[in-house]
């Protein structure tokens, strides 16, 4: 859905310009190598030192801790990446002191084991590149889901403390991995999760239609740049047949805000809040609690469930299509999760 043509068009005249003695081609090569190496961990489930990271940096330490956690989790829940494609869209390149700072969108297309669909998503990174022994390395990678990296960097007083905090949270998640895996293995039978006529308790809503609309519009232009997740989910619910009223309508708080949507669904009786992911169907809503903001901050909608019952969601800000829930939570960005099962008639 996303193209790298804008990248080539923007920089085609500047390909041979040197930035601190490094060409744009070399910068792109290092970025691609860095991102590819990260995803190779998810594919091979075997950790290998990322040669594109600046040696003995805190990013190198974080990378080791993070992928040690990811590999152990993936092995236990029996998932892995089968194949992937990466595209880069460079938004800007700046020089800050001795660093080459690149604002780049990483666009991923990936297929997971047991899934019949591809996962597609875009993340925004602020990458710092530094030279050592005439070689270019990634020294910093600033990213957090749901926020532009250049906005995030303004909230960070100390990069080292920011990274140390991320490392400590990953270690904490790893220490409680057994509990997470036990809950993961309690997923309901996928046959129960299918959206079939005759089991609806609210006749106006068809979760299959909501999921279909989400799958066809996940990469549509956002109305609320950077904050479009709940607006996107509300559109999905409406296209699934959920009726609007004076509280839940385009532009209203219930339509565009995470907590307000949850409250409206529960208070009207259209939705039931689940503490676990049992008995969920296409078109149900999943919300996530932001660790940094200490609030429920993100809404997604279920668009696919694989044969093992693994849930995949689609969302906005940034756009995600059929993203497996295990890659959303538990992570540094999100500290809690809740499920809103929409009643059928």
N, C-alpha and C positions, 0 to 999 in steps of 0.2 A: 504493500500500500504506500510505503514511503520510498522516496527516490533519492539517490545520491547525485542526480543530475544538477541540482541547485549548487551542490558543493563544487562540482567541476566548472560550472558556469561562472561561479563567483571568483574562482581562483585560477582559471585557465591561463590568464595573462601573467599571473604571478608565480607560476610553477618554478621558475628558475631564480627567483629572488632569494637571497640568502638572509636568514634570520639567525644572528649570532653564529655565522659560518655554517648554518644548517639549512638545507633546502626544505621546501614544503613537502616534497616527496618523502624525504627522510623522516620528517615529523609525522606524516601520515603512516609511514611504515612502522614506527615505534608504537604509535597509538593502536594500530591494528594488531600488532604483535602482543601488546599488553592485554588488550581485551580478549583476544583469542586464547591466550594462555590461561586466563581466568576461567573461561567456559570449558576448556579442555579438562579442568578438574571435575566438572560436572559430568563430562562424557566418559572419562576413563576411571573416575572414582579412585584416583591415585594422585597424591600430591607431589608436585615437582616445583622446584624453585623457579620463580618467574624472572627470567633473565633480563626483562625490560624494566624492572624496578630498581631504583637507585640503591646500590649495596649498603647494607646496615642502616637503612632508614626505618622510621617508625611505620611507614607504609609496608615495608617488607615484613615486619613483625605482624602487623594487622593481617596481611594477606595469608600468612601461615596459620594464624589462629582461626581466621574466618573459614578458610577452606578445609581445615581439619574438622571443624564443626559440620560444615556442609557435607563433606564426604561421609562422615560417620552417620549423619541423619539419613542421607540418601541410601546408604547401604542397609540401614535398619528398616526403612519403609519401602525398600526394593524399587527405587526409581533411579533413572539416570537419563542424561541427554543422549539421543541417538545420533542426531546431526544438527548442524546449525549454520546460519549465514549471518555475517555482520556487515553493516553498512555504516559509514561515518558521514555526518553532516557538520562540518566545521563552521561555527557561527562567527568566531573572532579569534585573532591571535594578537597577544600583547606581550611586551617586555616589562617585567617588574623586577627591578634590581638585576640579579643574575639569572632569573628564571624566564623561560618561554612559557607563557600562560595561554592555554588553549581552551576556549569554551566550545564543547563538542557534544552533539547528540549522538548517542550510540543506539543504533536501530538493529534489533535482534529478531531473527526468525529461527525458531528452535523446535525440534520435535522430541518429545519425551517418550520413554518406553511406556507401553500400555495405552498410550493416547493415539487416537485415530485422527487427531487434528493437530495443526501447527499452532504454536504459541508465538505471538508477535507483540513486541513492545518497544518503547523508546524511553531512554533515560538521558538526563542532561548531566554532564560532568564538567568540572573545572579542573583541568589537568595542568600540573606544573612539571615542566621538563628542565632538567639540568645536565650539564656536560661534565663527564669524568673521563679522563684519559682519552679525550677527543671523541667519546661515545655519548650518545644521548640516552638519558634514562628518565622514567617517570618517578618523580620524587614526592609528589602529592596528588591525591585523587579525592576531590571534594564532591560528594554526592549524597543526596537524601531523597527518598521517594516523595513525589508530590510537591517538590519545591525546586525552583530554578537554582542552579548552583551559585550563580552570581548574587542571588539574594541570600542564600545560606551563608556564604562566606562573610557577609557583613555582620552576622550574628556570632561569629567565632572570634573570641578574643585571643585564644592561644590554640594553634593548630595541634601542638603536641598534646595538650590536655583534651582536646576534642577527640583525637585518635585514641588516647589512653582510655577515655570513657567508652568508646566504641569497642575496644578490645575487652574491657572488663565486662561489658554487657554480653558480648559473644561468649566469653568464658562462663558467665552465669547461665546463659541459655544452654550451653553444653552440659553443665552440671545437672540441669533439670531435663535433659534430653530423654531420659528413660520415661518420665511421666508423660512427656509430649507424645512419645512413640506409643505408649499404652493407650492414650486417648485416640491417637490416629488409627490404631488397629481396631478400635471399637466402632468404626464407621458402619453405618447401616448397610444392609444388603442393597446393592445398586438397583435391583429389580423393584424395590419399594420406592426408589427415588424417581421413577419414571412418571412423567406427567400424563396421566390417562383420564379420559372422560369417564365420569361415573364416580370419581373420588373427590371431585371439587366440592368445597363447602361454600364457595362464593362463585356463582355461575358467571359473573361478568369478567373474570380474570382467566386468561390462558397464558401460563408461564412459557409455553413453547413459542408463542407469538412474541412475547417480551424478549426472550433470548434470541430469537431470529432477528428482531429489530436491532438489538445490541450488536449482534455479529455483523450486521450490514452497515452499521453506523459508528463503530468504535473509533474510526480514524477521521470522523467528520470534524469540521472546524468547531472549536470550543466557544461557547457564548461567554463564559466567565473564565478568562485565561488564568490558568493556575489554580482555579477553584471550581472546576466544572463537574466534579465527580457526582455529587448528589443531583444536580440538574440533569446529568446524563441518565442516571438511574431512574429518576422520575419520568423522563421521557419514555424509557423502556417500559415502566409500569403502566403508563397511559396507553402505549401501543399494545400492551397485553390485555387491555380492557378495563383497568381499574378506573372507576369514575372520579372525575374531579369534583371539588366542592369549593366553597368560599375560602376554606383554609388551605387546601392543597390545590394549587393552580400555578401556572407558569409565573415565575418571579417571586412567589411567596416564600416565606421562611421555610415552611414545610416542604416546599418544592426544591429548594436549593441548599438547605442546611442539614448536616448529618443528623444531629440530635432531634431537630424538629421533624424530620421525616420519620424517624423511628417512633417518636411520640404520637404522631398523627396515625401511623399504621396501627399501633397498639391500641390507642384510645378509640379509634373507629371500629376496631375489631377486624380490620382487614388483614392484620398481621399478628403473629405470635412470636415472641422473642424466645429463641432457643439458646441454651448455654453450650450445647454441643452440636455437631453437624449431622445428627441422625434425622432421617426422614425428610431430607431436603430435596428440592426439585429444581429443574430449570426455571428461571424467572424469580427465584427467591433471592433475597438481599443479604449480603455479608458486609458488616461494618468493622472498621479497625480503629484501635485507640493509639494515638500518637504518643510516643515516649517523650519527645522533646517538648510538645505542646501540652502534654498531660490532659488530653481531651479526645473524645471520639471525633476523628477528623476525616475519615475516608469511607466512602460508600462504593460498593461494587455489586455486580449482579451475576448470578450463576448462568453460564452459557454452555457448559459441557460437563458431563460426568462420565468418567471412563468405566471400563468393565470391572475394575477393582473398587469402584465407588469413589475414586479421587475426584475432588471438586475443582473445576476450572472457572475462573471469573473474568469478566471484561469490565473495563473502567475508563474514565477520563482523568486527565491531569496527573501525570502524563498518560497518553493512551496505551491501553493494554488490551490484548485480544486473547482469550482462552489462556489466561495465566494460571498455572497450578497454585492452589492455595498454600501448599507447603513452601512455596518460594516467597510468600507474603508474610507468613507468620509461623514460627517466631523469628523476628529479625531485629536489627538495631532500631529500625524506624518505628515498629509497632510492638506494643507491650501487651495488648489484649485484643480479643476478637469476639464478635457476637453475630448471631444468625437470626434473620427475620423471615420466618416462613409465611408466605402469603396464602391466605385462606382461599380455597376453591369451593365452588358451589356444588 
